[in-house]
Amino acid sequence: MDERRQLPRWDIKKETKVWMPQTQSFSHGTIEDMHLKGMRLSFNKRLFEQQAVHIYFTLGDNFDLIKVEALVPWEKQEQDRYIYGLSFTEMRDENKVKIGEYITANCFDQIKSKWWA
């Protein structure tokens, strides 16, 4: 299979709250993996029916919401989970910094194994 990702994804497996302005509600899910251009989210119910979304999600323990606009290029269902691939289309620089800091602090072993192996 051809790898089309421009950046490696870091395994996160972190529970998160996602605020969706479209429905004016929070949903609990899991950030499966991510990088600065996208992420994979899973939920126990179907959430996205459109291809473009605005979401806010938490990362880390500080509960600061990170706002992104994203395309949903794919979705699939595995057992009782709905899994979505998100490709970020717009994100503020301070949120990129938050994601970068989280990845650096929590995924160092992965960084080391992918780039310095």
VEXKOL-743063 format. One record per residue: residue number from 1; residue in three letters; x, y, z of N, C-alpha, C, O in turn. Coordinates in pm, 1 decimal, always signed. Example, Ala and Ser with C-alpha at 12.3 -4.5 7.8 and 13.67 -1.06 7.14 Angstrom:
! residues 2
+-----+-----+----------+----------+----------+----------+----------+----------+----------+----------+----------+----------+----------+----------+
|   n | res |    neast |   nnorth |      nup |   caeast |  canorth |     caup |    ceast |   cnorth |      cup |    oeast |   onorth |      oup |
+-----+-----+----------+----------+----------+----------+----------+----------+----------+----------+----------+----------+----------+----------+
|   1 | ALA |  +1319.0 |   -569.0 |   +780.0 |  +1230.0 |   -450.0 |   +780.0 |  +1320.0 |   -330.0 |   +780.0 |  +1423.6 |   -331.9 |   +846.5 |
|   2 | SER |  +1285.0 |   -225.0 |   +708.0 |  +1367.0 |   -106.0 |   +714.0 |  +1290.0 |     +3.0 |   +787.0 |  +1340.9 |   +113.8 |   +803.9 |
+-----+-----+----------+----------+----------+----------+----------+----------+----------+----------+----------+----------+----------+----------+
***
This chain:
! residues 117
+-----+-----+----------+----------+----------+----------+----------+----------+----------+----------+----------+----------+----------+----------+
|   n | res |    neast |   nnorth |      nup |   caeast |  canorth |     caup |    ceast |   cnorth |      cup |    oeast |   onorth |      oup |
+-----+-----+----------+----------+----------+----------+----------+----------+----------+----------+----------+----------+----------+----------+
|   1 | MET |    +83.9 |   -117.6 |     +0.0 |     +0.0 |     +0.0 |     +0.0 |    +88.5 |   +124.0 |     +0.0 |   +184.9 |   +132.1 |    +76.1 |
|   2 | ASP |    +56.1 |   +218.8 |    -83.9 |   +132.8 |   +343.8 |    -90.2 |   +100.2 |   +431.4 |    +29.8 |    -16.6 |   +451.1 |    +63.5 |
|   3 | GLU |   +203.0 |   +483.3 |    +93.3 |   +185.4 |   +576.6 |   +203.7 |   +168.3 |   +716.2 |   +146.1 |   +257.5 |   +766.0 |    +77.5 |
|   4 | ARG |    +55.4 |   +779.8 |   +173.0 |    +27.8 |   +911.9 |   +118.7 |    +45.2 |  +1021.7 |   +221.8 |    +34.2 |  +1139.5 |   +187.8 |
|   5 | ARG |    +71.7 |   +987.4 |   +344.6 |    +86.1 |  +1089.3 |   +448.1 |   +212.8 |  +1168.3 |   +427.7 |   +316.9 |  +1113.4 |   +391.6 |
|   6 | GLN |   +203.3 |  +1297.8 |   +450.9 |   +318.3 |  +1386.2 |   +437.8 |   +401.5 |  +1389.4 |   +564.9 |   +520.5 |  +1420.2 |   +560.1 |
|   7 | LEU |   +340.6 |  +1358.1 |   +678.2 |   +407.7 |  +1357.1 |   +808.0 |   +375.2 |  +1227.1 |   +880.1 |   +268.0 |  +1170.6 |   +858.4 |
|   8 | PRO |   +465.0 |  +1178.2 |   +965.2 |   +429.9 |  +1059.3 |  +1043.6 |   +321.7 |  +1093.4 |  +1145.1 |   +317.0 |  +1204.9 |  +1197.1 |
|   9 | ARG |   +236.2 |   +998.3 |  +1172.5 |   +134.1 |  +1017.4 |  +1274.6 |   +185.2 |   +960.2 |  +1405.1 |   +251.7 |   +856.6 |  +1407.3 |
|  10 | TRP |   +153.6 |  +1028.2 |  +1513.4 |   +197.0 |   +986.5 |  +1646.0 |    +79.9 |   +921.6 |  +1716.6 |    -27.7 |   +980.6 |  +1726.8 |
|  11 | ASP |   +100.4 |   +799.1 |  +1765.8 |     -4.1 |   +729.8 |  +1841.1 |    -31.0 |   +806.7 |  +1969.1 |    +59.5 |   +829.1 |  +2049.4 |
|  12 | ILE |   -155.0 |   +846.5 |  +1987.2 |   -192.6 |   +925.7 |  +2103.7 |   -277.4 |   +841.8 |  +2199.8 |   -245.5 |   +832.0 |  +2318.3 |
|  13 | LYS |   -384.2 |   +782.1 |  +2149.4 |   -477.4 |   +702.1 |  +2229.8 |   -519.2 |   +778.0 |  +2355.1 |   -504.5 |   +728.5 |  +2466.9 |
|  14 | LYS |   -571.9 |   +899.9 |  +2335.0 |   -608.4 |   +988.3 |  +2445.8 |   -757.0 |  +1018.2 |  +2440.6 |   -810.4 |  +1059.6 |  +2337.7 |
|  15 | GLU |   -822.8 |   +996.3 |  +2553.8 |   -964.1 |  +1033.7 |  +2562.9 |   -974.6 |  +1185.3 |  +2549.7 |   -889.4 |  +1258.7 |  +2599.8 |
|  16 | THR |  -1078.9 |  +1231.6 |  +2482.4 |  -1095.4 |  +1374.9 |  +2460.6 |  -1242.8 |  +1410.6 |  +2459.4 |  -1329.6 |  +1325.1 |  +2441.9 |
|  17 | LYS |  -1268.6 |  +1538.2 |  +2478.3 |  -1401.9 |  +1594.2 |  +2458.4 |  -1395.4 |  +1675.4 |  +2329.9 |  -1300.2 |  +1750.2 |  +2307.8 |
|  18 | VAL |  -1495.3 |  +1660.8 |  +2246.7 |  -1501.1 |  +1732.8 |  +2119.6 |  -1629.3 |  +1815.5 |  +2117.3 |  -1739.2 |  +1762.0 |  +2132.2 |
|  19 | TRP |  -1614.0 |  +1946.1 |  +2098.6 |  -1728.5 |  +2036.0 |  +2084.6 |  -1753.1 |  +2057.8 |  +1936.6 |  -1662.5 |  +2094.8 |  +1861.9 |
|  20 | MET |  -1875.4 |  +2034.6 |  +1895.4 |  -1910.2 |  +2052.4 |  +1755.0 |  -2013.8 |  +2164.7 |  +1743.3 |  -2129.8 |  +2147.3 |  +1780.7 |
|  21 | PRO |  -1970.7 |  +2280.1 |  +1691.0 |  -2064.8 |  +2391.7 |  +1678.6 |  -2188.3 |  +2357.3 |  +1594.7 |  -2295.4 |  +2414.0 |  +1616.0 |
|  22 | GLN |  -2173.6 |  +2265.3 |  +1500.5 |  -2286.2 |  +2228.6 |  +1414.3 |  -2403.1 |  +2174.7 |  +1496.7 |  -2519.0 |  +2202.0 |  +1465.4 |
|  23 | THR |  -2372.8 |  +2097.7 |  +1602.3 |  -2477.9 |  +2036.8 |  +1684.2 |  -2490.0 |  +2102.4 |  +1820.5 |  -2579.5 |  +2068.7 |  +1898.0 |
|  24 | GLN |  -2399.2 |  +2197.3 |  +1851.1 |  -2397.4 |  +2265.5 |  +1980.9 |  -2390.9 |  +2165.7 |  +2096.4 |  -2465.0 |  +2176.4 |  +2194.1 |
|  25 | SER |  -2299.6 |  +2067.6 |  +2082.8 |  -2288.9 |  +1967.4 |  +2188.2 |  -2146.3 |  +1913.1 |  +2198.0 |  -2068.6 |  +1920.5 |  +2102.8 |
|  26 | PHE |  -2114.0 |  +1858.4 |  +2315.4 |  -1988.2 |  +1788.4 |  +2337.1 |  -2009.3 |  +1639.7 |  +2312.5 |  -2116.1 |  +1585.5 |  +2340.9 |
|  27 | SER |  -1907.6 |  +1575.2 |  +2260.0 |  -1905.7 |  +1429.7 |  +2247.7 |  -1773.5 |  +1381.0 |  +2304.3 |  -1670.4 |  +1446.8 |  +2290.3 |
|  28 | HIS |  -1777.9 |  +1266.3 |  +2367.6 |  -1655.7 |  +1206.1 |  +2420.5 |  -1603.6 |  +1107.5 |  +2317.7 |  -1679.2 |  +1028.0 |  +2261.9 |
|  29 | GLY |  -1473.0 |  +1113.8 |  +2293.3 |  -1412.0 |  +1025.0 |  +2196.1 |  -1267.1 |  +1000.1 |  +2230.4 |  -1221.2 |  +1031.6 |  +2340.1 |
|  30 | THR |  -1195.4 |   +942.8 |  +2134.8 |  -1054.5 |   +911.3 |  +2152.8 |   -976.2 |   +964.8 |  +2034.3 |  -1011.7 |   +940.5 |  +1918.9 |
|  31 | ILE |   -868.7 |  +1038.3 |  +2064.0 |   -774.2 |  +1075.5 |  +1958.9 |   -684.1 |   +954.4 |  +1941.5 |   -603.5 |   +923.6 |  +2029.2 |
|  32 | GLU |   -697.2 |   +886.9 |  +1830.6 |   -619.3 |   +765.4 |  +1805.7 |   -475.5 |   +800.2 |  +1768.2 |   -380.4 |   +746.0 |  +1824.5 |
|  33 | ASP |   -461.2 |   +891.3 |  +1672.5 |   -329.2 |   +938.0 |  +1632.1 |   -344.2 |  +1076.1 |  +1569.3 |   -454.3 |  +1117.7 |  +1533.1 |
|  34 | MET |   -231.3 |  +1146.6 |  +1556.9 |   -239.1 |  +1280.2 |  +1499.3 |   -102.9 |  +1329.2 |  +1454.7 |     +0.2 |  +1271.7 |  +1489.7 |
|  35 | HIS |   -103.8 |  +1435.5 |  +1377.5 |    +12.8 |  +1515.6 |  +1344.1 |    -39.2 |  +1656.0 |  +1318.1 |   -156.9 |  +1683.0 |  +1342.1 |
|  36 | LEU |    +44.0 |  +1744.2 |  +1270.5 |     +1.9 |  +1883.6 |  +1254.9 |    -92.7 |  +1907.9 |  +1137.2 |   -145.6 |  +2018.1 |  +1122.5 |
|  37 | LYS |   -114.2 |  +1807.0 |  +1053.9 |   -203.4 |  +1825.7 |   +939.0 |   -331.8 |  +1745.0 |   +949.2 |   -419.6 |  +1757.0 |   +863.7 |
|  38 | GLY |   -343.7 |  +1662.9 |  +1053.0 |   -465.2 |  +1584.7 |  +1064.8 |   -461.7 |  +1490.6 |  +1183.1 |   -363.5 |  +1484.4 |  +1257.0 |
|  39 | MET |   -570.9 |  +1417.1 |  +1200.0 |   -579.1 |  +1319.6 |  +1308.5 |   -688.1 |  +1217.7 |  +1279.7 |   -770.8 |  +1233.9 |  +1189.9 |
|  40 | ARG |   -684.5 |  +1112.9 |  +1359.4 |   -785.3 |  +1007.6 |  +1352.4 |   -858.0 |  +1006.4 |  +1485.6 |   -795.7 |   +990.3 |  +1590.6 |
|  41 | LEU |   -990.7 |  +1023.5 |  +1481.8 |  -1075.5 |  +1025.5 |  +1599.9 |  -1171.1 |   +907.6 |  +1596.9 |  -1215.6 |   +865.7 |  +1490.0 |
|  42 | SER |  -1202.9 |   +853.9 |  +1714.5 |  -1304.5 |   +748.7 |  +1720.6 |  -1407.1 |   +781.1 |  +1828.5 |  -1376.2 |   +841.6 |  +1931.2 |
|  43 | PHE |  -1528.6 |   +739.3 |  +1801.7 |  -1642.0 |   +765.2 |  +1891.0 |  -1729.5 |   +641.2 |  +1897.3 |  -1720.0 |   +552.9 |  +1812.1 |
|  44 | ASN |  -1814.9 |   +635.2 |  +1999.0 |  -1905.9 |   +521.0 |  +2007.7 |  -2038.6 |   +548.1 |  +1936.8 |  -2130.0 |   +465.9 |  +1943.3 |
|  45 | LYS |  -2049.8 |   +661.8 |  +1869.9 |  -2167.3 |   +691.8 |  +1788.9 |  -2124.3 |   +768.7 |  +1664.4 |  -2015.8 |   +826.7 |  +1660.5 |
|  46 | ARG |  -2209.2 |   +768.5 |  +1564.6 |  -2177.8 |   +840.5 |  +1441.1 |  -2196.7 |   +989.6 |  +1464.0 |  -2299.3 |  +1032.5 |  +1516.6 |
|  47 | LEU |  -2096.9 |  +1068.8 |  +1424.0 |  -2103.0 |  +1212.4 |  +1448.9 |  -2109.5 |  +1296.0 |  +1322.5 |  -2196.7 |  +1381.8 |  +1308.5 |
|  48 | PHE |  -2017.6 |  +1271.2 |  +1230.6 |  -2003.5 |  +1359.5 |  +1115.2 |  -2078.4 |  +1303.2 |   +995.7 |  -2057.4 |  +1188.6 |   +955.9 |
|  49 | GLU |  -2165.1 |  +1384.4 |   +939.8 |  -2231.7 |  +1343.6 |   +816.5 |  -2191.1 |  +1432.9 |   +700.8 |  -2225.4 |  +1405.7 |   +585.7 |
|  50 | GLN |  -2119.2 |  +1538.0 |   +730.6 |  -2073.2 |  +1629.4 |   +627.2 |  -1923.9 |  +1609.3 |   +604.4 |  -1856.0 |  +1546.3 |   +685.5 |
|  51 | GLN |  -1874.2 |  +1662.1 |   +496.0 |  -1732.9 |  +1643.9 |   +463.2 |  -1644.0 |  +1752.3 |   +521.1 |  -1522.9 |  +1732.2 |   +530.5 |
|  52 | ALA |  -1699.1 |  +1866.2 |   +560.2 |  -1620.0 |  +1972.7 |   +621.3 |  -1679.8 |  +2003.6 |   +758.1 |  -1801.4 |  +2017.2 |   +772.0 |
|  53 | VAL |  -1593.4 |  +2014.7 |   +859.2 |  -1642.1 |  +2036.1 |   +995.3 |  -1557.9 |  +2141.9 |  +1066.9 |  -1442.5 |  +2166.4 |  +1032.0 |
|  54 | HIS |  -1618.0 |  +2202.2 |  +1165.7 |  -1550.8 |  +2289.0 |  +1261.8 |  -1561.7 |  +2216.0 |  +1394.8 |  -1672.0 |  +2182.1 |  +1437.5 |
|  55 | ILE |  -1449.0 |  +2191.2 |  +1460.9 |  -1453.5 |  +2124.5 |  +1590.7 |  -1354.9 |  +2191.1 |  +1685.8 |  -1260.0 |  +2257.9 |  +1644.7 |
|  56 | TYR |  -1381.0 |  +2170.4 |  +1813.9 |  -1289.9 |  +2210.2 |  +1920.4 |  -1263.0 |  +2082.7 |  +1998.7 |  -1355.9 |  +2007.7 |  +2028.4 |
|  57 | PHE |  -1136.6 |  +2057.1 |  +2032.8 |  -1106.3 |  +1937.5 |  +2110.9 |  -1002.9 |  +1969.6 |  +2216.8 |   -928.2 |  +2066.8 |  +2205.9 |
|  58 | THR |  -1000.0 |  +1885.9 |  +2319.7 |   -902.2 |  +1903.9 |  +2426.8 |   -785.5 |  +1809.4 |  +2403.0 |   -800.4 |  +1700.4 |  +2347.8 |
|  59 | LEU |   -669.0 |  +1855.1 |  +2446.5 |   -547.5 |  +1776.0 |  +2434.3 |   -464.2 |  +1804.8 |  +2558.5 |   -437.2 |  +1920.8 |  +2589.6 |
|  60 | GLY |   -424.2 |  +1702.4 |  +2628.1 |   -350.2 |  +1725.6 |  +2751.7 |   -445.4 |  +1745.4 |  +2867.7 |   -565.9 |  +1723.2 |  +2855.4 |
|  61 | ASP |   -391.1 |  +1786.7 |  +2978.6 |   -470.1 |  +1797.6 |  +3100.6 |   -515.2 |  +1939.5 |  +3130.8 |   -580.8 |  +1961.7 |  +3232.6 |
|  62 | ASN |   -482.1 |  +2037.0 |  +3045.4 |   -515.9 |  +2175.3 |  +3075.6 |   -655.3 |  +2215.8 |  +3027.5 |   -701.0 |  +2325.4 |  +3060.1 |
|  63 | PHE |   -723.1 |  +2132.0 |  +2952.1 |   -859.0 |  +2153.0 |  +2904.8 |   -876.4 |  +2275.9 |  +2816.3 |   -988.5 |  +2322.6 |  +2796.5 |
|  64 | ASP |   -764.6 |  +2329.3 |  +2762.0 |   -776.8 |  +2434.7 |  +2662.2 |   -832.4 |  +2372.5 |  +2534.5 |   -785.2 |  +2267.9 |  +2490.1 |
|  65 | LEU |   -931.1 |  +2436.3 |  +2476.8 |   -988.5 |  +2384.4 |  +2353.4 |   -905.5 |  +2428.9 |  +2234.3 |   -868.9 |  +2545.8 |  +2222.0 |
|  66 | ILE |   -876.8 |  +2334.8 |  +2148.0 |   -805.8 |  +2361.5 |  +2023.5 |   -909.9 |  +2362.7 |  +1912.5 |   -982.4 |  +2265.1 |  +1893.3 |
|  67 | LYS |   -917.1 |  +2474.4 |  +1839.0 |  -1017.1 |  +2489.2 |  +1733.6 |   -953.2 |  +2458.2 |  +1599.3 |   -846.2 |  +2509.9 |  +1567.3 |
|  68 | VAL |  -1019.1 |  +2373.6 |  +1520.9 |   -972.7 |  +2344.2 |  +1385.7 |  -1091.5 |  +2339.4 |  +1290.9 |  -1204.5 |  +2309.8 |  +1330.0 |
|  69 | GLU |  -1062.4 |  +2369.0 |  +1167.0 |  -1153.4 |  +2339.0 |  +1057.5 |  -1089.4 |  +2222.5 |   +985.1 |   -968.0 |  +2220.3 |   +965.0 |
|  70 | ALA |  -1170.4 |  +2125.7 |   +945.8 |  -1114.3 |  +2005.7 |   +885.7 |  -1208.0 |  +1947.1 |   +781.2 |  -1329.3 |  +1968.2 |   +783.1 |
|  71 | LEU |  -1146.7 |  +1872.8 |   +690.5 |  -1222.5 |  +1787.9 |   +598.6 |  -1225.6 |  +1648.6 |   +658.2 |  -1133.1 |  +1608.1 |   +728.6 |
|  72 | VAL |  -1331.2 |  +1576.4 |   +630.0 |  -1344.1 |  +1437.9 |   +675.2 |  -1335.1 |  +1350.7 |   +549.6 |  -1437.3 |  +1316.2 |   +490.3 |
|  73 | PRO |  -1211.2 |  +1314.8 |   +508.9 |  -1196.4 |  +1241.2 |   +383.5 |  -1242.4 |  +1096.3 |   +391.2 |  -1271.6 |  +1035.1 |   +288.5 |
|  74 | TRP |  -1249.1 |  +1040.3 |   +513.3 |  -1294.4 |   +901.8 |   +524.3 |  -1352.3 |   +875.8 |   +662.5 |  -1322.2 |   +945.0 |   +759.8 |
|  75 | GLU |  -1435.2 |   +775.1 |   +666.9 |  -1488.0 |   +723.6 |   +792.6 |  -1508.4 |   +574.3 |   +776.9 |  -1530.8 |   +524.3 |   +666.7 |
|  76 | LYS |  -1500.1 |   +503.6 |   +889.1 |  -1528.8 |   +360.7 |   +887.0 |  -1581.1 |   +319.3 |  +1022.5 |  -1563.1 |   +389.3 |  +1122.2 |
|  77 | GLN |  -1645.8 |   +205.1 |  +1024.5 |  -1697.6 |   +151.8 |  +1149.2 |  -1625.6 |    +21.8 |  +1178.8 |  -1619.8 |    -67.5 |  +1094.2 |
|  78 | GLU |  -1570.9 |    +11.3 |  +1298.9 |  -1506.3 |   -111.4 |  +1345.1 |  -1571.6 |   -150.5 |  +1475.7 |  -1563.4 |    -77.4 |  +1574.4 |
|  79 | GLN |  -1636.2 |   -265.2 |  +1476.6 |  -1711.1 |   -312.7 |  +1592.0 |  -1810.1 |   -204.8 |  +1633.4 |  -1897.3 |   -169.6 |  +1553.9 |
|  80 | ASP |  -1800.4 |   -151.4 |  +1753.5 |  -1896.3 |    -51.3 |  +1798.5 |  -1839.5 |    +90.0 |  +1795.6 |  -1892.8 |   +178.5 |  +1862.5 |
|  81 | ARG |  -1732.1 |   +113.6 |  +1719.3 |  -1667.8 |   +244.8 |  +1711.5 |  -1679.7 |   +302.8 |  +1571.1 |  -1670.0 |   +230.8 |  +1471.7 |
|  82 | TYR |  -1700.8 |   +433.8 |  +1564.2 |  -1698.1 |   +507.4 |  +1438.2 |  -1566.1 |   +583.0 |  +1433.6 |  -1536.0 |   +661.2 |  +1523.8 |
|  83 | ILE |  -1488.7 |   +560.5 |  +1330.9 |  -1354.4 |   +616.9 |  +1319.5 |  -1352.1 |   +713.7 |  +1202.0 |  -1400.0 |   +682.8 |  +1092.9 |
|  84 | TYR |  -1294.7 |   +832.7 |  +1226.9 |  -1290.9 |   +938.3 |  +1126.8 |  -1148.4 |   +985.0 |  +1103.7 |  -1072.6 |  +1004.9 |  +1198.6 |
|  85 | GLY |  -1112.8 |  +1002.1 |   +979.3 |   -988.4 |  +1067.9 |   +944.6 |  -1018.6 |  +1214.3 |   +920.6 |  -1109.1 |  +1247.8 |   +844.2 |
|  86 | LEU |   -943.1 |  +1302.1 |   +985.6 |   -961.4 |  +1445.5 |   +967.3 |   -836.2 |  +1505.5 |   +906.5 |   -724.8 |  +1476.1 |   +950.0 |
|  87 | SER |   -854.2 |  +1588.4 |   +807.5 |   -744.8 |  +1661.5 |   +744.4 |   -766.9 |  +1808.8 |   +775.4 |   -862.9 |  +1868.8 |   +727.1 |
|  88 | PHE |   -678.2 |  +1867.5 |   +856.0 |   -696.3 |  +2006.1 |   +898.2 |   -684.3 |  +2100.5 |   +778.8 |   -591.3 |  +2090.0 |   +698.8 |
|  89 | THR |   -779.4 |  +2192.6 |   +768.3 |   -775.5 |  +2292.9 |   +663.1 |   -744.2 |  +2431.1 |   +719.2 |   -694.9 |  +2517.7 |   +647.0 |
|  90 | GLU |   -772.7 |  +2452.1 |   +847.7 |   -740.9 |  +2579.3 |   +910.8 |   -720.6 |  +2559.1 |  +1060.2 |   -799.8 |  +2493.5 |  +1127.9 |
|  91 | MET |   -610.0 |  +2618.9 |  +1110.1 |   -578.9 |  +2612.0 |  +1251.8 |   -490.2 |  +2731.7 |  +1286.2 |   -400.3 |  +2766.9 |  +1209.8 |
|  92 | ARG |   -515.4 |  +2792.5 |  +1399.0 |   -434.1 |  +2906.1 |  +1442.4 |   -295.5 |  +2858.0 |  +1484.8 |   -278.5 |  +2744.8 |  +1530.1 |
|  93 | ASP |   -197.2 |  +2946.3 |  +1469.3 |    -58.8 |  +2910.6 |  +1502.7 |    -43.0 |  +2867.2 |  +1647.8 |    +32.9 |  +2774.5 |  +1676.0 |
|  94 | GLU |   -113.0 |  +2932.4 |  +1740.6 |    -98.6 |  +2893.5 |  +1881.8 |   -147.8 |  +2751.2 |  +1907.1 |    -98.7 |  +2683.4 |  +1997.3 |
|  95 | ASN |   -244.7 |  +2706.1 |  +1827.6 |   -292.0 |  +2568.6 |  +1842.6 |   -192.3 |  +2469.3 |  +1783.0 |   -177.7 |  +2358.2 |  +1833.9 |
|  96 | LYS |   -124.3 |  +2508.5 |  +1676.2 |    -16.8 |  +2424.9 |  +1622.3 |    +93.0 |  +2407.9 |  +1726.2 |   +148.7 |  +2299.2 |  +1741.5 |
|  97 | VAL |   +124.0 |  +2516.3 |  +1797.9 |   +225.4 |  +2509.8 |  +1902.9 |   +181.2 |  +2415.2 |  +2013.5 |   +261.2 |  +2334.9 |  +2061.5 |
|  98 | LYS |    +53.9 |  +2423.5 |  +2055.0 |     +2.1 |  +2334.4 |  +2159.9 |    +14.3 |  +2188.0 |  +2117.9 |    +55.8 |  +2103.5 |  +2197.2 |
|  99 | ILE |    -21.6 |  +2158.3 |  +1993.7 |    -12.2 |  +2020.2 |  +1945.3 |   +133.9 |  +1976.4 |  +1940.7 |   +167.1 |  +1866.1 |  +1984.0 |
| 100 | GLY |   +221.1 |  +2062.3 |  +1888.5 |   +363.4 |  +2029.5 |  +1883.3 |   +422.2 |  +2005.0 |  +2020.4 |   +500.3 |  +1911.5 |  +2038.2 |
| 101 | GLU |   +386.3 |  +2087.4 |  +2118.2 |   +435.7 |  +2069.4 |  +2254.7 |   +384.1 |  +1939.3 |  +2316.1 |   +457.9 |  +1869.2 |  +2385.3 |
| 102 | TYR |   +257.7 |  +1907.4 |  +2290.6 |   +201.5 |  +1783.4 |  +2343.4 |   +273.1 |  +1662.3 |  +2283.4 |   +309.5 |  +1569.4 |  +2355.5 |
| 103 | ILE |   +293.2 |  +1663.4 |  +2152.8 |   +360.2 |  +1551.4 |  +2086.0 |   +503.4 |  +1537.2 |  +2136.6 |   +548.7 |  +1425.9 |  +2163.4 |
| 104 | THR |   +574.4 |  +1648.1 |  +2149.8 |   +712.5 |  +1643.8 |  +2198.4 |   +719.2 |  +1587.5 |  +2340.3 |   +807.7 |  +1507.9 |  +2371.8 |
| 105 | ALA |   +626.0 |  +1628.9 |  +2425.1 |   +627.0 |  +1585.3 |  +2565.1 |   +579.2 |  +1441.5 |  +2582.8 |   +624.5 |  +1373.0 |  +2674.5 |
| 106 | ASN |   +488.8 |  +1394.7 |  +2497.2 |   +424.3 |  +1265.5 |  +2520.6 |   +460.2 |  +1156.5 |  +2420.1 |   +423.8 |  +1040.6 |  +2440.6 |
| 107 | CYS |   +529.6 |  +1189.8 |  +2313.5 |   +558.7 |  +1091.8 |  +2208.8 |   +706.9 |  +1085.5 |  +2176.3 |   +743.8 |  +1049.2 |  +2064.6 |
| 108 | PHE |   +793.2 |  +1120.5 |  +2272.2 |   +935.5 |  +1127.7 |  +2244.1 |   +991.7 |   +995.3 |  +2193.1 |  +1072.4 |   +994.6 |  +2100.2 |
| 109 | ASP |   +950.1 |   +882.6 |  +2252.8 |   +999.8 |   +752.0 |  +2206.8 |   +963.4 |   +725.9 |  +2061.4 |  +1043.0 |   +669.4 |  +1986.4 |
| 110 | GLN |   +843.5 |   +766.8 |  +2021.3 |   +801.8 |   +749.9 |  +1882.6 |   +883.7 |   +839.5 |  +1789.9 |   +923.8 |   +797.8 |  +1681.3 |
| 111 | ILE |   +907.6 |   +962.1 |  +1833.8 |   +987.8 |  +1055.9 |  +1753.4 |  +1126.9 |   +996.4 |  +1732.2 |  +1178.6 |   +993.5 |  +1620.5 |
| 112 | LYS |  +1185.6 |   +949.5 |  +1841.0 |  +1320.6 |   +892.6 |  +1835.7 |  +1325.7 |   +770.7 |  +1742.8 |  +1419.7 |   +756.9 |  +1664.5 |
| 113 | SER |  +1227.0 |   +683.6 |  +1750.7 |  +1229.9 |   +561.4 |  +1669.7 |  +1202.9 |   +588.5 |  +1521.8 |  +1250.9 |   +514.2 |  +1436.2 |
| 114 | LYS |  +1126.2 |   +694.5 |  +1489.8 |  +1095.6 |   +722.2 |  +1348.9 |  +1204.5 |   +802.4 |  +1280.0 |  +1228.0 |   +784.0 |  +1160.5 |
| 115 | TRP |  +1271.5 |   +891.0 |  +1352.6 |  +1367.9 |   +979.3 |  +1287.4 |  +1511.3 |   +950.2 |  +1320.1 |  +1600.5 |   +992.9 |  +1246.8 |
| 116 | TRP |  +1537.1 |   +879.1 |  +1427.7 |  +1676.1 |   +852.0 |  +1463.9 |  +1701.6 |   +702.6 |  +1476.4 |  +1788.2 |   +660.7 |  +1553.1 |
| 117 | ALA |  +1628.8 |   +624.1 |  +1403.6 |  +1645.7 |   +478.3 |  +1411.6 |  +1765.4 |   +432.0 |  +1333.0 |  +1794.1 |   +312.4 |  +1329.0 |
+-----+-----+----------+----------+----------+----------+----------+----------+----------+----------+----------+----------+----------+----------+
***
